Structure formats: C-alpha cells, structure tokens
Amino acid sequence: MKKKKTIAFITLLLAATMTVGATTGKTGKEESTVYSDTATFVKGKYQNRVCPNAQLRQPKPGILIIGDGPDIRVTSAFSGTPQGGTAYTDAVNNYRSKLGDSIRIYSMIIPIASAYYTPDEGKKYNTDQKATIDGMYKRMPGVTGVDAFTALAWHVREPIFLRTDHHWAPLGAYYAAEAFAKAAKVPFKNLSNYDKKTIHNFLGTMYTVYTKDPAVGRAPENFDYYVPRGVNYKTTAITYSLGKSRAVTGQSGPKAVNFFREYKDGSSAAYCTFMGGDSNTTKVETSTKNGRRLLIIKDSYGNAIPGYLFYSFEEIHVIDFRYFPGNVVKYVKDNGITDLLFAHCISLAYAKTTGQGIQRMLNR
C-alpha cells in the first residue's frame, strides 16, 4: 500500500564507450562494465558516479533532496517494476492495431532525474527505471522504443535535468530527440545550429510547489534553451480553456503563435517557453520538405522535444493527452501523419490514468 501511495504522489508532480575485459562472477556468467568519462553501466545497470556519496534528505514521501550548496538538487523517487505500466502499453498497442502499418509508431519513456543522481544511501527509495522502461517496451512489439535512458546517461555531468524543477532540462530533451531522430531515420542537426538563450535565476516547481526548502531557494539555476537557425517554421495553435479540475471548457483558434515564448529572469514559468505550456494543440510547418509529418502525443516532458525536430520533419503536430478533445485516428487521417511519437516521463507512463487518457483519444 505504501508503494502505491508513493507512485500516486509522484504522478501528481508532474558517445563513445569502452568495454573492458569481462570477469566471471560466482554464477559463472560473464559480468561486464561499460563506461565513459561520464557514465558507468555494470551488468546493464547504471551506476551513479556523479554524486554517490552526496547528502540525502527526504522532506516528504516521494521527494528527495540531494546535496547542498549551489548544486543542490530535488527530484522524485520511482518505485515501479518491469511488469507495471500495463494501461500505457495496452493503449499504445491499441493505436498500433487501429492505425495499421501505414504509420510509424514510436514510444519514448523518459526517465526522471532520480535514475541518475540518487546517492547510494537512497537506493531504497528507488527501483530500476531502465528495467521498467525496457519491460514496458518488450510488451509493445509493434512499436519502436526510443532509448532515451542511455542517450541521457552519457551526459549526466551536463545539465540535462533541472535541479529545482520536476522536468528535465532542454539539453536533456536535445539528446533524447537525437536518439529519436536516429530511430526515425530523419536528419538531425547538432547544437552548433542553434542559438542558446538563458533565463537566469530560475526556481522551479520542486521549490515553489513541493518543498519551499530554504537551501533550494538559495540555489537558483539557469534555464537554458535552444532556438534553431537556418530553418523556416510557422506555428499555429488551438488553445483550450480550462475549468475546475483542469477540464476543457472551450477552445479558441487556430491562430498564429510563437513556438518559443519569452520569460524574464527569475520567472518560475520558464518551462512554458515551449508552446506556452500544455493546454493547446500545436502545428509547426517547416521548410524541411521530406513528406514526413510527425504527431507527438505527450505530457509536459514532451514540450521540450519538438524544437529540435524542425530540421527533421516537414510538419510537427503536438497534442497533450490530458486536454485534446478529439479523435486521434481522425486527426492522423486529416493531417496526413506519417509518424507518431508517444513521449511521456516514466512517472506518468507508469500511471494507470495516463494509459486511460491515451485510450480515450482513440475511442472518441
């Protein structure tokens, strides 16, 4: 019961490598270590080499405060298993069956920061996120799983997750988008083709909503994001009005909008830089004329992905499973969608309500 309560709480929050010689363990089976200067995997399991001995506090169930000083980090725990997340995997499989073979379907289940930065003493609060993701992918045989976990692991010493917010950082989304582009076999540009923008003194939800911890409040961070150059794009959006319990009560548009919104230094809304947040359906038309039209069904983690794919797809459509009121099959046909990406953080992908929400869009 305690595990279920913790998962429910968390749900609300929201490269070159070298293989060294194998050694033989007590079982007689080979055990290998794969490492780089940033990440270490032992027998396929990620090992924290960034802050294994950091101070750890748990101010409330499901919340971990790691370290102290300017590098302090707040994250949520995860306690799922490879056998869980069935509502999500069943729903995605239903999309595969309903849409047929004419559309390419991908799933990107995104790990949260605790997968990489939990100190050794905090292992009791977490289960293996990669094992859970892999277990869920195995139950979606007709869908291409995008290995965001490994893509992020090689960059754990870079700011790939926000320290004071429950989201990943835009840089983390860049590395995951690169992994997706490889899986989709579309062009992808490196960061030298982007202009870096910075919102200074950002304090996110892990401070403003979930902890109000003084030590976290003394450690604001930079919110860095990247705007593509050398590609033309036009963004239109339908915006939804929300009532009680964030239920959709109306809509406006479509109308032309800016994909990247500007926020002042110190704004706690910096993550809304991308499309202004979640409560809209967004369409981006680019100058990349390759006939590929991508639909992203996502939670808020997915907001940071589309801006890295303007070089990759002719059109990118983005809908949030919590607010889109239409039928996805009709949307796919009406817009000539060729590729469908489900992009959700592991906490939500694992939650039963997420799978139910994804399924509802198929049934309407």
N, C-alpha and C positions, 0 to 999 in steps of 0.2 A: 504493500500500500504506500509506503514511504517513497519508493522509486517512482510510482505512478504520479504522486503529488509533485515530485521534483520535476519530472518531464512536463507536467502540465504548467508549472510555474515558468519554466524556461520557454515554453511555447508562446507565452504571452510577451516575451521580450522582443519582443521582437516585436642541357645542362650536362655539363659533363660530369660523369660519375666514374667511380673506380671500384671494381670488385676485388677484394683481397682474398687470399687463399682460404678455402673452406676448411673448417675444423670439424671434428667429429665429436658430438655430444654423447651423453650417456645412452641415448636411444640408438646410437649407431647411425643416425641420419645426419646428413650434412647441414651445417649451420653456416650461413654466410652473412657478411656485413657489407652493405653498400653505403658508401659515404662520399661526401664532397666537403668543401670547407664550410658548408652551411648546415647540411642535414645528414643524419645517420639513420639507417634502417637496419635492424637486426632481425633476421628471420621474417622479413617483410613488415615488421612493426617499427613505426617511427619512434626514435628516442630523442628526448629533449636535451640538446646540448647547448641551448641558448641560455637558459636560466634554471638548471636543475636543482640548485640549492637556494633559490630565492625565497624570501619571506612569503608566507601564505596566510591570508585571513579569510574567513567565511562570515561576512556580516549577516547573511540570511541564507536559508536553504537555496541551493542552486546558483549562488553568486560567489565568485572567487576574486579576491584582490591579491594580486601578485606583485611582489617587490615593493619598493618605496622610492621616494625622491622623484626626479624628473621623468624616470622611465616606468613609473608605476602603471599597472595595467589591471583593468577589471574585465572579467569575462564570465560566461555562464558555463555550468557543468553540463555533461551529457551522460545519460545512463541507459541508452538504447542497446539493442542487441541485433545481430545479423538476421535474426528471424522476424524482426519487427518491421514497421512501416508498410504493412500489407495494404492499407487503404490507398496509399500512394501508388504502390506498384500495380495493384489491381486496376486503378483508374488509368494509369499510363498505358497499360496493356490493352485496355478497352479502346483507347484512342488509336492504338496500332490496328486493332481489328476493324474499327469503324472507318478509318481513313484509308485503309488498304495500302498497297505497295507503291502508290504513285507519289507519296510524300516521304521524305526522310525524317525520322524522329530521333531525337537525342534527349538524354537526361543528364543534367549537371546537378548533382547533390553536393552542396558546398559545405565543407567543414567549418566549424566555428573556432575561435582562437584557442580555446582550451585544449584542442587537439595537439597544439604545437608548444604551448608556453606553460602548461601546468607543471609546477615543480614536482620532484619525486615524492615529497610527502603528501601531495594532493591526488595521487593516483587513485585513492579510494573513492574520490568523488566522480571519477570519470570511467567510462568504458571506451573501448577502441572504436573511434569514429570511422577509420578506414575499413575495418572489418564490417561494420554496419553498412557502410556505403557499398562495399563490394557484394555483401549479401543481398542488398536490395537490387543491385544491377543484375545479379545472376537470375533473379526472378522476373526480369524483363528481357527475354531472349530476342525479341524483335526490335529492340531499341538500342541505339548506340550510347553506351555510358561514357561520359567525359570525365577523365581522371583529374579533377581539379585538386584533389588532395596532394598528389605527387607534384603537380605543377607548382603549388604553393610551397611545398616542403623545401624545395631547392632555394627558396628565397626568404627563409624565416628570419634572417638577420636584417632584412629590409622592412620598411613599414607597410606590410601587406594587410595588417589588421589595425583598426583604430583602437587606441588604448583606453579611451574614455567612452566609447560607444559600443552598442551591441552589433554593429555592422563590421564588415571587412572594409579595408581602405580601397580607394580607387586603384591603387597599384596592384593590390591582390586581384582585383577584377580583371586587370590587364593580363596577368599571367594565365588566369583561367580562360579568358577569351581567346588567348593564343592557343591553348590546348583544344578548345572547341573548334577554332578555325582549322587546325590540323585534322581533326576528326571529320570535319565537313568538307575538307579538301577545297578550301577557298583561300584567296590571297589574304595576307596579313602583314601589316606594317609595324616596324618597331617604334619605340618611343621617340626616336630622333625625328619622327614625322609629326610630332605633337608639340603644342605649346603648353608648358606647365603653368598652372595657376595655383595660387595659395590663399586660403582663408586662415588667418592666424588666430591664435588663442581660442581654439575650438574646445569646448567641453560638451560631450555628447550624453546620450541617454543613461549610460551607466553611472554618470554623476548626477545629472539633472532629474532623473526619474527614479532610479533604482537604489542609489546608495546615499547621496549627499555627503559622501565621505570627505572630510576636510583635506586629507592627504591627496586625494584625487583632484579636488578643486584647486589645489596649489600646483597642479601639473598639466595645464592645458597643452594641446598639441596643434600641429599644423594639419590642416585638411588640404592635401594636395590632389588636384585633379588635372586631367589632360584633355586638351581640345585639339582635334585633328586639323592639319593643314593640307592643302593641295587636293581636297575633295569637296565637291559642292553637295549640299544637302538642304532639303526643305522639310520642316517638321510641322505636322498638323495634329491636333488632339481633340478628342471629345472629353470633356470634364464632367465628372459626376458630383452631384450634391449629396451630402450625407446627412442623415438624421440620427435619431437615437440608435445606439449600438452600432453606429457607423454603417447603417443600412442605406442603400442608394434610394434617394427620393426624387431625383430628377437629373437631367443632363443638359449640357449646352455644347454647341459646336456641331461639326468640326470647324476649327478655326486655326489659323497660322499661329504658332508659338515658337519660342526659343527652346531648343533642346537643353542647352546649358543655361541655368538661371544663375544670377549673381547675388551673392550674400556678403554682407560686411564682415570684417574681422570681428571675432567674438560671437558670431551668430550660432546658436545651438541648432539651427535648421540647415546647416551646411550640407548634410547628406541629401537634402532636397534639390541640390544643384542639378540633378539629373531628372529632367521632365517635370520638375516641381513636386515630385512625390509619387504616390501610388494610385490616387483616385482618378485615373484617366485612362483612356485608350489612345495610344500614340502611334503615328505612322511617320516614318522617315523615308523620304525618297532621295536617293543619292545619285551621283554621277558615275557610279560603278555599273556599267551596263553588261551584266553577265546572265541575266534571266533568272537569278536566284532571289527568291523572296522569302525572308525569314519571319516567322512568328515566334515570339518569346512569351511563354506563359510563366509568370514569375511571382515571387514575393519581393520585398524591398531589396534583398540582396541582388536580385536581377537588375535593378535600376542602373547599376554602375557598368553593366556589360555592353549595352548597345553602342555606346560612343566609340568603342574600339573596333566596331564592325562596319563602319561606313565605307571602308576600302574593300570590304569582303562581299557585300550583298547589294543588289540593286534597290531593294526595299527592305525595311525592318519595321515590323509591327510589334507592339508591346502591349500586353494586357495583363492585369492583375487578377488572379483567381478569386480574390475577395470582393471585387467590385464590378467585373464585367457582367452585364445583364443579358448578353446574347447567347447564341448557339455557336460553338466553335466550328462545327462542321460547315455551317453556312458561311461563317467568316472566312474559312480557308478557301472555299469554292469561290466566293465573291471576289476575293483578293488575289487569286492565283498563287497561293502559298506553295512553295516547293520544299521548305524545311521548317520543322517545328522543334523548338528547344524548350524543355521544361527546366527552369533554373530556380532552385529553392535551397535555402540553408538547411542543414541536416535536422535542426530542431523542428522546423515546420514540415519538412518532407516526412519526418517520422510520425507527426501528429495525425491522428485519425481525421480531424476536421479538415485538414488540407486535402487529403485524398477525396473526401466527400465534396469539397468545394470544386475541385477539378472535375469530378464526375458530373456535378450539376450542370456545368457548362456544356457537357456533351449531351445531356438528356433534354435540355430545354427545347 
